[in-house]
Amino acid sequence: EAGWAIGAVAGGLVADLAARHKPYRALVLALATLAVGHALFPYARVLAVAVGMNALFGLCRALGGVLTQSSIMATVPPRLMGRTQSAFSVIATILQVIMSFALGWFAQNVTLSVAFVLLGAIYGGAVLSALWARTLASAAHRFPDSPVAG
């Protein structure tokens, strides 16, 4: 847990720098690191490696959270910011509870390794979603009158 906490603090400190320079690349890299890292985590046999991985995960989660939240707030009109944050918070909490129960079931009834691979797959889905969102944003920018542009 100390590794995660140290990584989360470090991620919070570098988030501003990442948000100014290459936020999209930093987000995709953080999500991809979480995807691959969680799939490999059960195979960390040395405590120092597990602590280091947790520090990296904490950094990536903090960075991803800040970059995602700031990009949402940059997109949403000011009058809807509070409602949007509340809606995302409720949806994220519900999804996290469902995910926790599902992964816990797999860890208990199948194997811990499978649960971590599934967690990595969830983060992999987040990578694909980020790439897809970028594609949609690019299409909306190139073709402002298209249905994608809204």
VMD Tcl script that draws the C-alpha trace (Angstrom):
set ca {
  {0.00 0.00 0.00}
  {2.90 2.38 0.66}
  {4.07 1.89 -2.91}
  {0.61 2.77 -4.23}
  {0.39 5.87 -2.03}
  {3.84 7.13 -3.02}
  {3.00 6.57 -6.69}
  {-0.35 8.35 -6.34}
  {1.29 11.40 -4.77}
  {3.94 11.43 -7.51}
  {1.23 11.08 -10.17}
  {-0.66 14.01 -8.73}
  {2.49 16.11 -8.80}
  {3.33 15.35 -12.45}
  {-0.25 15.51 -13.71}
  {-0.11 19.26 -14.30}
  {3.02 18.92 -16.40}
  {1.53 16.05 -18.42}
  {-1.74 17.95 -18.91}
  {0.12 20.89 -20.44}
  {2.34 18.97 -22.83}
  {0.90 15.71 -24.18}
  {-2.22 14.82 -22.16}
  {-3.60 12.29 -24.62}
  {-0.34 10.38 -24.95}
  {0.17 10.43 -21.17}
  {-3.36 9.08 -20.62}
  {-2.99 6.26 -23.15}
  {0.45 5.36 -21.78}
  {-0.86 5.33 -18.20}
  {-3.83 3.12 -19.13}
  {-1.65 0.75 -21.19}
  {0.80 0.48 -18.29}
  {-2.07 -0.40 -15.96}
  {-3.40 -2.98 -18.43}
  {-0.12 -4.81 -18.93}
  {1.08 -4.33 -15.36}
  {-2.03 -5.75 -13.71}
  {-2.00 -8.78 -15.99}
  {1.62 -9.45 -14.94}
  {1.26 -8.51 -11.26}
  {0.54 -12.03 -9.89}
  {3.90 -13.15 -11.25}
  {5.90 -10.63 -9.21}
  {7.65 -12.97 -6.79}
  {9.91 -10.42 -5.07}
  {8.43 -7.97 -2.58}
  {10.48 -5.02 -3.90}
  {9.17 -5.67 -7.42}
  {5.56 -5.81 -6.16}
  {6.02 -2.54 -4.24}
  {7.60 -0.91 -7.30}
  {4.76 -2.09 -9.51}
  {2.21 -0.74 -7.03}
  {4.01 2.62 -7.02}
  {3.84 2.68 -10.81}
  {0.14 1.74 -10.70}
  {-0.60 4.51 -8.20}
  {1.20 7.03 -10.40}
  {-0.71 5.87 -13.48}
  {-4.08 5.91 -11.72}
  {-3.52 9.43 -10.37}
  {-2.31 10.68 -13.72}
  {-5.17 9.01 -15.58}
  {-7.75 10.33 -13.14}
  {-6.55 13.92 -13.35}
  {-6.22 13.86 -17.14}
  {-9.62 12.26 -17.63}
  {-11.37 14.63 -15.23}
  {-9.74 17.72 -16.75}
  {-10.59 16.65 -20.30}
  {-14.22 16.09 -19.31}
  {-14.38 19.48 -17.66}
  {-12.82 21.13 -20.72}
  {-15.54 19.59 -22.90}
  {-18.58 20.22 -20.72}
  {-20.26 23.65 -20.71}
  {-19.66 25.52 -17.41}
  {-23.33 25.41 -16.41}
  {-23.29 21.59 -16.49}
  {-19.97 20.95 -14.73}
  {-21.39 20.11 -11.30}
  {-24.04 17.79 -12.71}
  {-21.54 16.11 -15.00}
  {-19.06 15.51 -12.18}
  {-21.83 14.09 -9.99}
  {-23.09 11.81 -12.75}
  {-19.60 10.51 -13.53}
  {-18.93 9.98 -9.83}
  {-22.08 7.91 -9.35}
  {-21.52 5.87 -12.51}
  {-17.85 5.26 -11.66}
  {-18.72 4.15 -8.13}
  {-21.37 1.72 -9.36}
  {-19.00 0.28 -11.96}
  {-16.23 -0.04 -9.38}
  {-18.48 -1.97 -6.97}
  {-19.63 -4.31 -9.75}
  {-16.05 -4.80 -10.92}
  {-14.84 -5.48 -7.38}
  {-17.45 -8.18 -6.80}
  {-16.83 -9.76 -10.20}
  {-13.05 -9.80 -9.82}
  {-13.39 -11.07 -6.26}
  {-15.57 -13.92 -7.48}
  {-13.00 -14.85 -10.15}
  {-10.16 -14.65 -7.63}
  {-12.00 -16.94 -5.22}
  {-13.64 -19.39 -7.61}
  {-11.22 -19.54 -10.54}
  {-7.72 -18.24 -9.77}
  {-6.13 -15.01 -8.65}
  {-4.14 -14.88 -11.89}
  {-7.33 -14.93 -13.97}
  {-8.77 -12.08 -11.89}
  {-5.68 -9.98 -12.55}
  {-5.78 -10.79 -16.28}
  {-9.42 -9.65 -16.31}
  {-8.44 -6.44 -14.52}
  {-5.76 -5.91 -17.16}
  {-8.39 -6.52 -19.84}
  {-10.62 -3.87 -18.26}
  {-7.76 -1.38 -18.46}
  {-7.13 -2.57 -22.02}
  {-10.73 -1.67 -22.80}
  {-10.03 1.77 -21.37}
  {-7.08 2.12 -23.76}
  {-9.31 1.19 -26.70}
  {-11.98 3.63 -25.51}
  {-9.42 6.44 -25.30}
  {-8.18 5.66 -28.81}
  {-11.75 5.55 -30.11}
  {-12.62 8.85 -28.42}
  {-9.61 10.46 -30.07}
  {-10.74 9.13 -33.45}
  {-14.25 10.51 -32.91}
  {-12.90 13.90 -31.81}
  {-10.64 14.02 -34.85}
  {-13.54 13.17 -37.18}
  {-15.72 15.82 -35.55}
  {-12.97 18.38 -36.05}
  {-12.44 17.48 -39.72}
  {-16.17 17.22 -40.54}
  {-18.04 19.71 -38.33}
  {-21.42 19.04 -39.99}
  {-21.30 15.27 -39.47}
  {-23.55 13.46 -36.96}
  {-20.43 12.63 -34.91}
  {-19.83 16.35 -34.31}
  {-23.19 16.53 -32.57}
}
mol new
graphics top color blue
foreach p $ca { graphics top sphere $p radius 0.5 }
foreach p [lrange $ca 0 end-1] q [lrange $ca 1 end] { graphics top cylinder $p $q radius 0.2 }
display resetview
